[in-house]
Amino acid sequence: MAILRLDRLGPGAAALLRALGAPPGAALVGGAIRDVVLRRTEADPSRDIDVAVPSGALELARRCAERLRGTCVVLDAERGAARVIADGGLTLDLTDFRGPSLEADLAARDFTVDALAVPLGTLVTRGRAPIVDPTGGLADLAARRLRPAGPGVLDDDPLRALRAVRLEATLGLRLTAPAARAVRRAAPGLERVSPERVRDELLILLALPDTARALRRADALGLLAVVVPEIEAMRVTAQPAPHRFDVLEHSLRAVAGCDRLLARLDALAPYGEELAAHVAEPLGGGARRAAALKLAALLHDVSKPETRQRIAGRVRFFEHDVIGARRVRALGERLRLPERVIAVVERLVRHHLRPMHLGHAAAITPRARYRFYRDLREDTRDLLLLVLADAAAVTGASPLATWRRAGVVRELFAGWSEQREAETRPALLRGEDVMARFSLEPGPRVGWLLAQAREAQDLGRVRSREEALAYLDSLDPGP
């Protein structure tokens, strides 16, 4: 009989469970047990503790929160689900049984590897307890199999079909052939799942080190097209040389390029350390810049199907960057993505051709470079990473090899710090200076003139208030 020891859960989890006590019939369930069995040393089970009780989970959560001086959050009053948040961010989720017994509750869970339980009273009082395993989860863990816990659990909650991709990717499991068929059958049901829940699973996939592989698996199981229906048109849109792949395959390879770059930022010397800190910046809702970058890689050519034209024998995609930016905003709002994530992805898609256009010039002028940084601002480095992945995905090359010969990208990386330093200097002119000089009331023309003065200042063309005003005198004041 398999035994779970309390100390294997970590001190934080043990403290939480002791504070909860030993309510009659209560059981530790789910991921914490699974992770201990798998010896997932990188996991911290104390951050993901689930307890099921026959009834009264809400009141029990309130009492536990008071005992710990933590916070109680009701997750689902109707189904009896609440969360206790303790000091240090440790969380304990309490739920009422989903059936008349513990075994029935476990059979209603998503996959057998999560349908594991340990009697809480025995675990807390003796420090060890047997693992209850009515669906064969322990054997599946040993065989690295992923199976639904019961015949109808995926139809009951189709989000579990998408979660299967995440569990395969994070736990090193593989859906059995019947389980994969069940996932495909359940996939259309994702349309009736709340956008917020789908979004959370998508963001988890985007945070994986091998997002491209997970997205390909989701696509093979019929899930990705339900979450992002736009990919179907991408799948059947061919591209001319030098592209070797259709739009969807190219885009998935761009995601893989981002995975590779993010894993090897140290190779982008001398910018690796600052880039690592940059892509780790939180954007809200648990998402970081790295996730927004990968989503932009998947969607940067989303409007190529609708803009594809053949002109004088050549295939062109006019304005697919502009239209694509609008499409990704609509998609992001549909999935209830955090606004900052939407804004970053929208900007990256809108400007992903800019470096290529700059590279076609004989030399990048100071003004062109300035306006590039001005338009991209804090998203500049994200765009340059996207450009590397995009360029490599044209033929399937390595983005690291592309970096070594991408002179324009390297030049734009090099100028970023210099431009940021220039922007920190106080402006030579204020609005009242411009209004007094040109006898203007507050309005768009004042803003336009201030922008021209600021550009001249940052480019080193003016160095004093008088020079800035004289420069504006030489311009046509109309925007």
Beta strands, then each sheet from edge to edge (+ up, - down):
strand 1: 3-5
strand 2: 27-29
strand 3: 49-53
strand 4: 71-76
strand 5: 81-85
strand 6: 91-96
strand 7: 117-119
strand 8: 128-130
strand 9: 145-146
strand 10: 174-175
strand 11: 282-284
strand 12: 287-288
strand 13: 308-311
strand 14: 314-317
sheet 1: 1+ 8-
sheet 2: 4+ 5- 6+ 3+ 2- 7+
sheet 3: 9+ 10+
sheet 4: 11+ 12-
sheet 5: 13+ 14-
end
